Amino acid sequence: MIQLYTGDGKGKTTAAVGQAVRAAGSGYRVIFCQFMKGGESGELAILKELPQVEIYRCEREFPFFNAMTDRDKEEITEIHNEIIRNIIRRLDGLNNTGNISTNGSGAAGLMVVLDEITYPLNWGLIDVSLFKDLVGKMKALYNGRSGDSGEESLSRIELVLTGREPDRFILENADYITEMKKLRHPFDRGIQARKGIEY
């Protein structure tokens, strides 16, 4: 199924990380991808320790979108596209025996997390057709993998998306939509992001 965590409140990435940890703890293979992020972030230290989790993200930190040069935009777009291509290749490589496998061994299921995916989609920093292809492949897997029980297959293939202002395609395809609504935030009082809390 497809989960979406959106809204202007804190907690979208936090929810996705928690979902990834829960899935890994239940025997899933997890492919955790971050878009628009290249700096330090506390969740990565823990996720890297879990053998069931693979991480894909930018190797360097880019400026905020409105400060990016044309060259920055070209470079980050290619990085984002390559992340999506890598996942598509992994999905194409899944065997047809009914066993989810990303490294040659069976797993209870497969979860793909695309953290902050709405931003590159909204800002033209990713190939939208590649993203739609990925969503289509994930849906094809969870709709047709289990054989006798569609419900069983739905529990074994999961796509988790985060970010503000999701486009219509995401909203129409999501099975879960959770909105984090900001009622109050320390940033409004001039308090900057804190290590271990916001990143």
N, C-alpha and C positions, 0 to 999 in steps of 0.2 A: 504494500500500500504506500501511498504518498502522504507524508506529514509536512505541514507548513507551520512554522513559527514566525509570526510577523508582528507589526505594531511598532509604536514609538517608545515603548517601555524597555527597561533592562530585562534580560533573561532569555533572549532568543538563542544566542550561542550556548549559554549555560544549559538550557533545556536540551539542545542538540547533543552537547557533550554528555550529559546525563543519560540520554537515550543510547548513545554509542557505548558507554560503559556498561549499561544494563544489558545491551545486546551481546557485547563481548563476553560478559559474565555468564551468559546463557549459551555460549558456544557459537555465536555468529562470527563470521568474518566481517570486518568493518573497514570500509574505505572512507576515510575522513578527509574532506577537501575544504580548504579555506580560500576564498576569493577576496581580493582587495586588501589582504593582510600579509605582511611580510616581516613584521617585527616580532618581538618577544611576546608570548602570551602563556600564562601559567598552565592552562589545560594541556598544552602540548607536552610538557614534561611528564605528565602522568600517562597520557595516551601513548607516548613513545615506549613506555615500559610494558605495554600490553602486547603480547606477541600476535594477537588476533587482529590488531589494528595497523593499517597502513595509512600514512599521512602524505597528502599532496598539497603543496601551497607554493607561493612565490618564495624564491630564495633571498630576495632583497626587498626592502621596504620602499614603496613608492610614495610620492607626495599625495595629498588629498586631490580628488579629481579636478577641482577648479584651479589647482596649481600645476597640473601635469602639462608637460610639453607634448607636442604631437609625437615626438619620438617615444616618450614615456607611454603614451596611449597605445602606440603600435606594439611596443614591447610587452606591456602587460596583457594586451589582447591575445598575443601569441602564446603567452604563458597560460592564460585561462583556457584557450582553445586546446592546448596540449594536455592540460589536466582532463578535460572532457574526453579527448581522443583516447587517452590512457584508460579511462573507465570503460569506454565503449569497447576497446580491444579486450579488456578483461571480461566484459559481458559476452562478447562474441566467442571467447575462449571457454566459457562454461560448458561442461560436458552435458550430454543429453540423457544421462542415466537417472536423473532425478536427484543427484547429490550436488549440493552447492559446493564448488571447489574453486579456490583462487590460488592455491599453492600446491595442488596435487593431492591434498588430503581432504576428506569430507568435512563439512561444517554443518551446524544446525540451521544456518540461514545466511543471508547476505544483506548487509545494510550499507547503503551509500549515503553519506552526509555531504551536502553542498552548502556549506556555511557562508552566508552573505552573498548568495547567488543572485539575488534580485538587483543588486547594484550594478554589476557588469551588464546584466540584461537591460536594465533601464538606461544605462549610459553608453551603450554601443561598444562595450569592451569585451565582448564575447560573440561568437558566431551563434545566433539564435537557432539556426537550423541544426547545429550540432547538439545544442541543449535539448531541442525537441526530439531529436533522434535518440538521445540518451533516455529521456522520459518514455518514449515509445518502446524501447528495448526492455526497460525495467517493467513496464506494464505487461508486455508480452510474456516475460518470464513469470511474473506472479499470476498471470491469468492462465498459463498453460503448463506449469511445471509439475504439479502434483499427481496428475492422472485422474484418480477417482474423486478426489476431494478438493474442490476449488478453495474451500475455507483453509485447508492445510497449506496450500500454496501461498495464499495471502499472508500467512503468518511467517513465511520464510524469506520473502523478498521485500525490502523496505527502502524507500527513498525519503530522506529528511532534507527539507529546504528551509533556509532562514533568510530574513531580510525584510526591510520595509517596502511598502508599495509594490506588492507582487502584481505582475501583469495578469491579464484576463486568462491567458493560457494556463498559468499556474493555478489560479483560483478555480478554473473549471475542472482541472485534473486532480486536485488534492482531495484525499479521503478524510484527512483531519485538517482543520484550520484552527489554530490557537493564536489569539491576539494578545500581546503584551501591551497594556495600556499604561502610559505614564501618568500617574497622579501627582508625583513629587519626585524630584531627582536632585542630588547635591550639586550637579553641574550648573543648575539654575542659580545657585548661590556662589558660583565661581570656583567650586571645588573640582579640580581636574581628576581625570581617571586615575584610580588607585591600583597599584600592582596587587594581584591576588584577589581583587574584587571585580574591577571592570576589565582587567586583562591579565 
